[in-house]
Structure formats: structure tokens, C-alpha cells
Amino acid sequence: MLAYPQLATGALSQFPIQKRRRLRTAMNTAEDGRTIKLADPAAEITEWQLQYAGLSDGELGAMQQFFLAAEGSLNGFTFLDPAGNLLAWSEQLDNAVWARGPLLAVAGPVADPVGGSRAWRATNSGGGGQSITQTLSAPGEYTYCLSVYARASQPATVTLLHGSGRADRQVGTEWSRLTWAGTGDAEAATMVFGLEAPAGAVLDIFGPQAEPQAGASTYKAATNGGVYENARFRDDIFRFTTTAPNCHSATVNIIHASHF
């Protein structure tokens, strides 16, 4: 799988990041003058402008090699949105994109830690751990950060799931944000993110988020998720500026069109 490379720091980009979405509405005007408008999701276009400074020789070389592998704008690749949440339907834990253990029930709405009612209550009625996970078509060798807000009816140990790895986190009766950053399986073409509730636990969950970087940013609600397959370079020339030995800058434009 051809996937846009991360920097040596584990970040996918640097600030500032410009992201723009263009949507289209189809409109039909009837003979009596009335109009019917419908969204046209197949025409959605998303664009990113990534600006880099202080790139090392190795980082610049990796970007140049990737550009050559994609043959400029000719071939598509997987791009992970550096300004978004990779998980889809982050506030609909009963959506089909989430795989739940057979004895884990989720229900909402529940009061969340930011003053709304967008959290969910997960109840494990089984005698062992039960998980809720989402599988993404994302490269395993990347650095990712998984985060989620959680609280429990009584203190419990929750397990965060990140690829094939597991990390235990303590959850109390007050909201806290659990995080775990690291790399996945180098040879894997997919990544699994989620959490496991211990036997008999009742947990409130809000804001699950996965990001292609080493730390958690502010929670961002998502529906479609931030994994863009078949993204492309907008340009057929890769330009960069060398400002000092082992120090380079570049601007990269990436585009994703739903109808490609």
C-alpha cells in the first residue's frame, strides 16, 4: 500500500496546515417554479496544503522518493488527514463501523465532559473483557495516538487497543482523557483502534480519536473519518528550497476527489 510518509518526529505535517472542502448541491427547477435541492456527495473534493520547514536530508529524500513512486499526480495513495480524526462516526458508537463484543451494550445519550450529551454508556454483562473497536485501512508502521474520554461507575482498569498492542489505563468516577501513542505492526496494512471494558464494568465513553502523530490534539468529531484512499498530488513537480546544510523547506498540495 502506497501511503504518504511521516516525518522523523512521527508527525505527518507541520503548521500551518490549510484544508479546504468543496461540496456540490444539485438543483432542479420544476415548471411551476419550485426547486428541489439535493446534496451530491460524489462530487466532494478535499484539498490540503502542507508547508514544511527545517526538513533534514533524510526527510526530504523520503518525500522525493515517495513523489517519484506516485509518479506525481498520476497514481493515488493513502493519505491520513493530519487535521482530523481518523475514526469514523466517533459520536455514534452503535454505528456498523464499530465492532463490539457480543456482551457489550452501548446506549446514549449521556452527559459528556464538554457540557453536551454526546457520550455513550458501555455496559459489559459478560464474565470477561469485551471490546469496541474500529479497523482502518492505514499503514501499521506509522506512529499513532489513540485517545478517549472515559469514566466508570466504580474505579476500573480499561485496556486501550492499538494495532495488536494493549495498554492498561486506570479510570475513576470522574471524566479523564486516556491516551496511548506508539507504532503498530510494521507489516500490517490495517490498524485496529478501540478499548476493552473489564468484566461487569459500566463505562461512559466520549470522543474516541486516532491521529497520525505522537500526541493527542483537541478532540474533533468525525463521521467519514480521516483516512483518504486514492488521494493524489495536485502538482507534477516537487519543489523545495535548501536554506542551510541538512535544512530544507517545501510546500506540498494534496487533493482527494470522491468521484476519482
Secondary structure, DSSP 8 states (H G I E B T S, - for coil): --B----TTS-S--S-EEEEEE--EEEEE-TTS-EEEEE-GGG-EEEEEEEEEEE-HHHHHHHHHHHHHHTTTTS-EEEE-TTS-SSSSTT-TTSTTSEE-TTEEEEEEE--TTSSS-EEEEEE-SSS-EEEEEEE---TTSEEEEEEEEEESS-EEEEEEETTEEEEEEE-SS-EEEEEEEE--TT-S-EEEEEEE-TT-EEEEEEEEEESSSS--S----SS-SEEEEEEES-S---EEEEETTEEEEEEEEEEETT-
